[in-house]
Amino acid sequence: MDLGLTGARALVCGASRGLGFATANALAVEGASVAINGRNPERLEEAARRLRSSTTSKVIPLAGDVATPEGPGALVARALAELGGLDVLVTNSGGPPPGRFDELDDAAWQAAFELLVLSSVRLVRAALPALRASPHAAVLAVTSYAIKQPLPNLVLSNSLRAAVAGLMKSLALELGGQGIRFNCILPAWTDTERVQHLMRDRAQRAGSTAEEEARKQAGDSPFGRMGQPEEFARAAAFLCSPAASYITGVMLTVDGGMYKGLF
């Protein structure tokens, strides 16, 4: 199926590794020019090299921190200068640290709010003029299935990713008349560095091993395994594409059956 992404211009945040990198790769394979963002310049350059080696699309690494007040605006401005416009924006960042409610102070909540919520607000705000000029504009927020099924020891992520979903649903209704689609994609446990870190945290709390915790978590899926980043990325690329032109305001769970609810 041709997703209609040839020649599209995309900015993918948090793309030096994990789900962001996989999404950037899927978009580039479909023919989109991709600006990728991450905080670590060396890791980002390596990610760009890998993408260029596996696709023929234009790949632009743009280092920067979306969790700072000035970071999103500066990032979007650089992406527009390099790409000449913007059709796809993928808001994504590293997750906040694990922890229970009484382990987290105001500073932890404020940092997580900047990382997850305000980064999305600022990125969309900066990108809106370019998205309004696009014939097939799409914004995709990478959140988590934790907004439907809260996860233990992740109260920051459970709470604030839900706010991002509320933002995207609101923008889908408010700006749909301007031809811009806003969707959320909700991964469950996927084999990334972030998840490996969370398995180590679980193991420390439970007195077990990260491998044992990963096996237990994989058992939540009827497939008996965690997802792979490329499985997530294929769904993400579809939602970003003109092939999904009548899909907006959705929260698509990519979870291998781990989420047990009906809605």
C-alpha positions as CSV (number, residue, x, y, z in Angstrom):
1,M,0.0,0.0,0.0
2,D,1.3,3.4,-1.0
3,L,0.9,5.7,2.0
4,G,1.3,8.8,0.0
5,L,4.3,10.1,2.0
6,T,6.8,10.5,-1.0
7,G,8.1,14.1,-0.7
8,A,6.5,14.8,2.6
9,R,8.5,16.8,5.2
10,A,8.5,15.4,8.7
11,L,10.0,16.4,12.0
12,V,10.3,13.5,14.5
13,C,11.3,14.3,18.0
14,G,13.1,11.9,20.4
15,A,14.4,10.1,17.3
16,S,18.0,9.1,18.1
17,R,16.8,5.7,19.3
18,G,13.8,3.6,20.3
19,L,10.3,4.3,19.0
20,G,11.2,7.7,17.6
21,F,14.1,6.3,15.6
22,A,11.9,3.5,14.3
23,T,9.2,6.0,13.3
24,A,11.7,8.2,11.5
25,N,13.0,5.2,9.6
26,A,9.4,4.1,8.6
27,L,8.7,7.6,7.3
28,A,12.0,7.8,5.4
29,V,11.4,4.3,3.8
30,E,8.1,5.7,2.6
31,G,9.9,8.5,0.9
32,A,9.5,11.4,3.4
33,S,12.3,13.8,4.1
34,V,12.9,13.6,7.8
35,A,14.4,15.9,10.4
36,I,15.3,14.0,13.5
37,N,15.8,15.4,17.0
38,G,17.4,14.3,20.2
39,R,19.4,15.8,23.0
40,N,22.7,14.0,22.4
41,P,24.5,15.3,19.3
42,E,26.8,12.3,18.9
43,R,23.9,9.7,19.2
44,L,21.8,11.8,16.9
45,E,24.5,11.9,14.2
46,E,24.9,8.1,14.5
47,A,21.1,7.7,14.1
48,A,21.2,9.9,11.0
49,R,24.0,7.8,9.5
50,R,22.0,4.7,10.1
51,L,18.9,6.1,8.4
52,R,20.9,7.4,5.4
53,S,22.5,3.9,5.0
54,S,19.1,2.2,4.9
55,T,17.0,4.7,2.8
56,T,17.5,7.2,0.0
57,S,15.5,10.0,1.8
58,K,16.9,13.2,3.1
59,V,17.7,13.0,6.8
60,I,18.6,16.1,8.9
61,P,19.9,15.7,12.5
62,L,18.8,18.6,14.7
63,A,20.1,18.3,18.3
64,G,18.1,20.1,21.0
65,D,16.1,19.8,24.2
66,V,12.3,20.0,23.7
67,A,11.9,20.1,27.5
68,T,13.2,23.7,27.6
69,P,11.1,26.8,27.0
70,E,13.1,27.8,23.9
71,G,13.9,24.4,22.6
72,P,10.7,23.5,20.6
73,G,10.5,26.9,18.8
74,A,14.2,26.8,17.8
75,L,13.9,23.2,16.7
76,V,10.9,23.9,14.4
77,A,12.6,26.9,12.9
78,R,15.6,24.9,12.0
79,A,13.5,22.1,10.6
80,L,11.6,24.5,8.4
81,A,14.9,26.1,7.2
82,E,16.2,22.6,6.2
83,L,13.0,21.1,4.8
84,G,11.3,24.1,3.3
85,G,8.1,23.4,5.1
86,L,6.4,20.8,7.3
87,D,3.7,18.2,6.7
88,V,4.2,15.8,9.6
89,L,5.1,16.5,13.3
90,V,5.8,13.7,15.7
91,T,5.9,14.8,19.3
92,N,7.9,12.4,21.4
93,S,10.4,12.6,24.2
94,G,12.1,10.4,26.8
95,G,9.8,9.3,29.6
96,P,9.9,10.8,33.1
97,P,11.6,8.7,35.8
98,P,9.7,5.9,37.5
99,G,8.5,6.3,41.1
100,R,5.6,6.1,43.4
101,F,3.5,9.1,44.4
102,D,5.2,9.7,47.8
103,E,8.7,9.4,46.3
104,L,8.2,12.4,43.9
105,D,8.5,16.1,44.9
106,D,7.3,19.2,43.1
107,A,10.5,19.5,41.1
108,A,9.9,16.0,39.7
109,W,6.3,16.9,38.7
110,Q,7.4,20.2,37.1
111,A,10.2,18.5,35.1
112,A,7.8,15.8,33.9
113,F,5.3,18.5,32.9
114,E,7.9,20.4,30.9
115,L,9.1,17.1,29.2
116,L,5.7,15.7,28.3
117,V,3.0,18.4,28.2
118,L,4.7,21.7,27.5
119,S,7.0,20.3,24.9
120,S,4.0,19.2,22.9
121,V,2.2,22.5,23.4
122,R,5.3,24.4,22.3
123,L,6.1,22.2,19.3
124,V,2.5,22.4,17.9
125,R,2.4,26.2,18.5
126,A,5.6,26.7,16.6
127,A,4.7,24.4,13.8
128,L,1.1,25.6,13.2
129,P,1.9,28.2,10.5
130,A,3.7,25.6,8.4
131,L,1.1,22.9,9.1
132,R,-1.6,25.3,7.9
133,A,0.2,25.6,4.6
134,S,0.5,21.9,4.1
135,P,-2.1,20.0,1.9
136,H,-2.0,17.0,4.2
137,A,-0.8,18.1,7.7
138,A,-0.6,15.6,10.5
139,V,0.5,15.7,14.1
140,L,1.1,12.5,16.0
141,A,1.8,12.4,19.8
142,V,3.6,9.3,21.1
143,T,2.1,8.6,24.5
144,S,1.5,5.2,26.2
145,Y,-1.2,2.7,26.9
146,A,-0.7,3.7,30.5
147,I,-3.2,6.5,29.9
148,K,-5.9,3.8,29.6
149,Q,-4.4,1.3,32.0
150,P,-2.1,3.0,34.6
151,L,1.1,1.1,35.3
152,P,2.7,0.6,38.7
153,N,5.5,3.0,39.8
154,L,4.9,5.3,36.8
155,V,2.6,7.9,38.3
156,L,4.2,10.8,36.4
157,S,3.8,9.1,33.0
158,N,0.3,7.8,33.8
159,S,-0.9,11.3,34.7
160,L,0.8,13.6,32.3
161,R,0.6,11.5,29.2
162,A,-3.1,11.6,29.7
163,A,-2.9,15.4,29.5
164,V,-1.2,15.1,26.1
165,A,-4.0,12.9,24.9
166,G,-6.5,15.5,26.0
167,L,-4.5,18.2,24.2
168,M,-4.5,16.2,20.9
169,K,-8.2,15.4,21.1
170,S,-8.9,19.1,21.7
171,L,-6.7,20.2,18.8
172,A,-8.3,17.7,16.5
173,L,-11.7,19.3,17.1
174,E,-10.4,22.9,17.2
175,L,-8.2,22.8,14.1
176,G,-9.7,20.1,12.0
177,G,-11.4,22.7,9.9
178,Q,-8.0,24.0,8.9
179,G,-7.1,20.6,7.5
180,I,-4.7,19.4,10.3
181,R,-5.1,16.0,11.8
182,F,-4.1,15.3,15.4
183,N,-3.8,11.7,16.8
184,C,-2.2,9.8,19.6
185,I,-0.4,6.5,19.4
186,L,-0.3,4.4,22.6
187,P,2.5,1.8,22.7
188,A,2.5,-0.9,25.3
189,W,5.7,-2.6,26.3
190,T,8.1,-2.5,23.4
191,D,11.7,-3.7,23.4
192,T,13.5,-0.3,23.7
193,E,16.2,1.1,26.0
194,R,13.6,2.9,28.0
195,V,11.7,-0.3,28.7
196,Q,14.9,-2.1,29.6
197,H,15.6,0.7,32.2
198,L,12.1,0.3,33.6
199,M,12.6,-3.5,33.9
200,R,15.8,-2.9,35.9
201,D,13.9,-0.5,38.2
202,R,11.2,-3.2,38.7
203,A,13.7,-5.8,39.4
204,Q,15.4,-3.7,42.0
205,R,12.1,-3.1,43.8
206,A,11.1,-6.8,43.6
207,G,14.4,-8.3,44.3
208,S,14.5,-10.2,41.0
209,T,16.3,-9.7,37.7
210,A,15.5,-7.5,34.7
211,E,15.2,-10.6,32.6
212,E,12.6,-12.1,34.9
213,E,10.6,-8.9,35.0
214,A,10.7,-8.7,31.2
215,R,9.4,-12.3,30.9
216,K,6.6,-11.6,33.3
217,Q,5.6,-8.4,31.4
218,A,5.7,-10.2,28.0
219,G,3.2,-12.7,29.4
220,D,0.6,-9.9,29.5
221,S,0.3,-10.2,25.7
222,P,-1.5,-13.1,24.1
223,F,1.5,-13.3,21.8
224,G,3.8,-13.9,24.8
225,R,6.3,-11.2,23.8
226,M,6.9,-7.5,23.9
227,G,6.5,-5.5,20.7
228,Q,9.4,-4.5,18.4
229,P,10.0,-0.8,17.5
230,E,9.3,-1.4,13.8
231,E,5.9,-2.9,14.6
232,F,5.0,0.3,16.4
233,A,6.5,2.4,13.6
234,R,4.4,1.0,10.8
235,A,1.3,2.0,12.6
236,A,2.8,5.5,13.3
237,A,3.7,6.0,9.7
238,F,0.2,5.2,8.6
239,L,-1.4,7.7,11.0
240,C,1.0,10.4,9.8
241,S,0.2,9.6,6.1
242,P,-2.5,10.8,3.7
243,A,-3.7,7.2,3.7
244,A,-5.2,8.0,7.1
245,S,-6.9,11.2,5.8
246,Y,-10.2,10.6,7.6
247,I,-8.7,9.6,11.0
248,T,-8.3,12.3,13.6
249,G,-8.6,12.6,17.3
250,V,-8.0,8.9,17.9
251,M,-5.9,7.1,20.5
252,L,-4.5,4.1,18.7
253,T,-3.2,1.4,21.1
254,V,-0.3,-0.6,19.7
255,D,-0.1,-3.2,22.4
256,G,-0.1,-6.8,21.3
257,G,-3.3,-7.3,23.3
258,M,-1.8,-6.1,26.6
259,Y,-4.6,-3.6,27.2
260,K,-7.6,-5.5,28.5
261,G,-10.3,-2.8,28.2
262,L,-13.0,-2.5,25.5
263,F,-12.6,1.2,24.8
